[in-house]
Amino acid sequence: MAILTDRRGKTAIDDDAVVETADGPAVVGRAQVDERLASRRRLEARTAAATKAAATRTAATRTVIAPDKTEVVTPVGPRPRASLLATLSLILGTGAALAVLTGVMAGPGVAFGLLAAIVGVGGVSATSRRHVAGKGDALLGITLGLGAVVVGILAITGLLPWLNSDSDQVMRVHDWLDARLPWLFPSA
């Protein structure tokens, strides 16, 4: 019997076959060859199934070993991505707060603060979807933006005597640092 394999991987069996064994070549009958082929196909199917299951398991679950030596498998989805609106809200809120604290740029700081609050609301809305992170960034951007609006309005109306549109707080801080740390701002 001979074992013949065509281009598509189909196996055909002829009468008697010579099979290579650990003890050397041996002549086997059709039943033994059928059994060996079936065993090889089962092994290949199990290997393929195990490989596919391992790939699926690593992509969809995370195995954690708990302190009591038990394995806990938790499902894991796609990695969360940061919301652009939440990040933009944080950037605008920080810029608005810094602009208001200069005193001279209190007006633009109020405008940026309002813009940061509006964009932050959109950021909170965007983070309600699955696999979108950044709710903390959006809330911090809203807080900084609204805080900049309040402090900016107080500075513009003159209710904060140390912070008004006539005083340049950046130059005051620069002069204060220059007097105490002359090596920080060397004169040319």
Helices and strands as residue ranges (DSSP letters): E 3-5, E 11-13, E 17-21, E 24-28, H 30-60, E 61-65, E 71-75, E 81-82, H 84-102, H 106-126, E 132-133, H 135-157, H 169-180
